[in-house]
Amino acid sequence: MKKILIILAIGFLIAIFMFIENQKKENLTFSFYHWENSFKEKNIKEKLYIKVLDIAYSTKLEIIKSNLQEKPKDFIPVVYITNETMQNVDFSLVSNAIIQGLKNYKFNELQIDCDWSGSTQSNYFKLLEDLKTKLNKTLSATIRLHQIKYYTKTGVPNVDYGVLMYYNMSNIADFNTKNSILDNNIAKKYHYNFDNYPLKLKLALPLYSQTIQFRENKALSIFEGVEKNDFDSNFIEISDNLYKVLNSTYFQGRYVYKDDIFRFEDTKEKELKIALNDFLKLSDNRFNEVIFYTLKYKNKFNLEKLIKGK
C-alpha cells in the first residue's frame, strides 16, 4: 500500500510539472525585429521592433536613419550603436543624436542594441540613464549570454528590461566555428547566473541563414539569406556545410575566386526548440515573449507551433 501511495505521489508531481511546463508555453507570444534600412510593409499585424538608427564611429560620429515609408501603429524603435562609438564619443553627444533622430516618431518604448565591453561600460550605462531621464519612456537593452554569466564584471544596465540575444554566440571569423548563428552546445557554456541576474528578460531567437567566405582560412565576407541550393555546380561540398569554389565566378552578385571556401550556416527548427526550452528552464525572471530575427523570414517555420510545442 505504501509503495502504491509513493508511486501515485510521484505521478501526481510529474503531472503538475508537465502542466506548469505546458502553461509556460501556452502563454508565449512572439514578435519580430525588422533590421533593414527601409520599411515599406503594409497591413502588418505582428508586433515589431524596427531599427530606426545605426550609430557608428570612424573619424567622427556617423548616423544612418532608416527610411520608414510606412509606420506601423505601435512599433518599438530600436537604435543600434557600435561599441567603437562608445569608446570614442561621450555619452551626452550620442544621447542628443538619438533624441534628435527620434523626433519624428511617436513611441512609448525604446530599445538600445549595443554589445558593450569593459572599456565602454561606464560611458554606455551613462547613455542609458540619460535617455531614460530625458525621454521618460520604457527603455530596454539587448543582453548577450556572456553578460549574464559574468554580470558582476560586465555590469547590469539600468533599464526596464533586457532582451537576451540568443544567437551570434560563436566567433564568426574563426574557420573552425561550426555555426556562429546558433550553437546550443556553445550556449550551454554560458548557462550560469540566470537565477541571480536582476533584469527581467525577453528572448530573441534567429530565423536567418548565411554563408561566410574564407580565403586561406581568413574570413572575407558575409552573405545573408543564402540557401543550400544556392551552391551550384561551381561549388563542391568538401565537408558538412563547407563548400569550395571550383572556378572563379560571381556568387550572389559578388566575384569569388577559385579555392575560396564558404561555410554555410542555417537556423534549424530543432535547435530553436532546444534554445527556447533551455531558456524557459533557466529564467524565471522573464517575459512570455520571443522576438524573432527577422520579419523577412517569418514564414520559414510555423512559429506558433514552434513556441507552443504543438
BELKA-V856548 format. One record per residue. RES is the residue in one letter. PSI is psi in whole degrees, 0 to 359 (none if undefined). Layout:
RES	PSI
RES	PSI
//
This chain:
M	318
K	318
K	320
I	317
L	320
I	315
I	317
L	320
A	318
I	316
G	321
F	317
L	319
I	317
A	318
I	316
F	315
M	322
F	315
I	317
E	319
N	322
Q	323
K	315
K	324
E	326
N	354
L	138
T	166
F	155
S	185
F	149
Y	148
H	119
W	8
E	166
N	4
S	154
F	122
K	18
E	139
K	157
N	41
I	127
K	340
E	151
K	132
L	144
Y	109
I	126
K	120
V	339
L	137
D	125
I	121
A	176
Y	132
S	279
T	353
K	171
L	127
E	128
I	123
I	122
K	134
S	147
N	99
L	92
Q	330
E	144
K	106
P	154
K	313
D	40
F	160
I	117
P	143
V	137
V	123
Y	129
I	129
T	152
N	328
E	325
T	314
M	343
Q	335
N	347
V	132
D	143
F	326
S	322
L	320
V	318
S	314
N	321
A	319
I	313
I	320
Q	319
G	343
L	3
K	327
N	8
Y	142
K	124
F	155
N	352
E	145
L	142
Q	138
I	131
D	111
C	127
D	81
W	162
S	179
G	323
S	343
T	357
Q	309
S	311
N	317
Y	316
F	325
K	322
L	312
L	317
E	322
D	317
L	318
K	320
T	313
K	325
L	329
N	45
K	164
T	132
L	129
S	161
A	145
T	145
I	138
R	160
L	318
H	336
Q	350
I	313
K	319
Y	37
Y	333
T	337
K	314
T	339
G	165
V	121
P	146
N	78
V	175
D	326
Y	166
G	157
V	113
L	113
M	94
Y	56
Y	176
N	49
M	358
S	164
N	108
I	333
A	352
D	122
F	331
N	355
T	137
K	310
N	105
S	344
I	302
L	115
D	102
N	335
N	321
I	317
A	321
K	337
K	347
Y	13
H	64
Y	149
N	13
F	326
D	341
N	346
Y	123
P	339
L	135
K	141
L	145
K	162
L	133
A	128
L	151
P	154
L	349
Y	170
S	163
Q	168
T	146
I	128
Q	129
F	145
R	121
E	43
N	12
K	130
A	133
L	312
S	159
I	133
F	113
E	151
G	11
V	142
E	162
K	324
N	358
D	345
F	94
D	205
S	350
N	359
F	154
I	134
E	117
I	340
S	180
D	115
N	17
L	126
Y	137
K	137
V	124
L	323
N	140
S	135
T	181
Y	137
F	120
Q	39
G	3
R	147
Y	129
V	155
Y	153
K	137
D	358
D	148
I	136
F	127
R	118
F	128
E	133
D	160
T	121
K	143
E	318
K	327
E	325
L	320
K	319
I	314
A	315
L	313
N	321
D	317
F	318
L	325
K	326
L	318
S	112
D	333
N	78
R	164
F	160
N	50
E	133
V	127
I	120
F	141
Y	110
T	182
L	324
K	349
Y	21
K	338
N	10
K	321
F	166
N	94
L	329
E	314
K	320
L	312
I	336
K	345
G	25
K	none
//
